[in-house]
Amino acid sequence: MRILIFSDNHGEKDNLPRIIQRYQPLDRIISLGDSEMKEKELSDLDIFGVKGNYPFEPKFPYELNFEFEGWKCYFTHGHLFHVKSGVTMLLEKARSSGYDLVAFGHTHQSFLEEKAGVILLNPGSLSSWRSHENPTFAVVELENNKIELSIYNIYGNLINKLEKTR
């Protein structure tokens, strides 16, 4: 299974179709909030999403959880977990609920690390607004016993990568 994850594009719509096309085939596309796109625009692209903290967000939930290929995954924007101050609250939520992967946005900075057996992923921002990086996003590939996460910038350069096997 192959999943594209992005966050915080804040109305930047041009980058999204390009990366969706470039990284096909994709089984799922997930927005971690603050897209500033209309719900129909996102659903027309088959994008699942969570609500961010920005006021023009579609009527999405604040969190999603899925199990993909045996990996339990949690998706949130991150503002309710105060991720700009660290990932402690988010890690506690993940560990208490048995999540293997937690994906969040809000900080506009990419982050990929395993802590206490939980993979924490922030794809960064798909816009350069408030970011010190080029626009970034993540591609996650899952199989029964392996997960591979990659963060890319919009130019296709690999920024960070993590693999885990059970």
C-alpha positions, 0 to 999 in steps of 0.5 A: 500500500502506498500513501501520500501525506501532506499538510499545511498547504494553506491554499497552495493548489498547484503543488498538489496535483503535480505530486499526486501525478508524480508518485502514482500509483497511490492507494490513499492521499491524506491531508493533515489539515490547514489546506484552505481548500474546499471540501469538494476540491479535496474530495474530487482528488480522493483526499481524506483529511483532518481538520486543522486550526485554520478557520477555513477548514472543511468539515473534517474530523480532528483525527482519523485512524486506519489500519493499513497492512497490519500497521495501526496509524493515527492522523491529526493536525497536531495543534490539539497536542501542542506539537510546536512545544514537542511531541510528548502529548502525541507520543503518550496518545500513540502509546496508550492507543497502540499506534505504530505510526502517528502523522501530524502537521501544524509546525510546517517543519518536516519530522521523522523519528521513531520514539518508544516504538512509535514512528512520528511523521510530520510531512512539513508544509506543502507551501513555503508559507511560514516554512524554512524548508522548500515545500515537503510531503511524505510517501509511506509504503506499507507491507505486512512486516515492513513500513518505509517512510520518505519525506521529499521536497516538491523537486523530488529530492529525498529529505529524510527516510525511515524503514522499520520491519517487524 
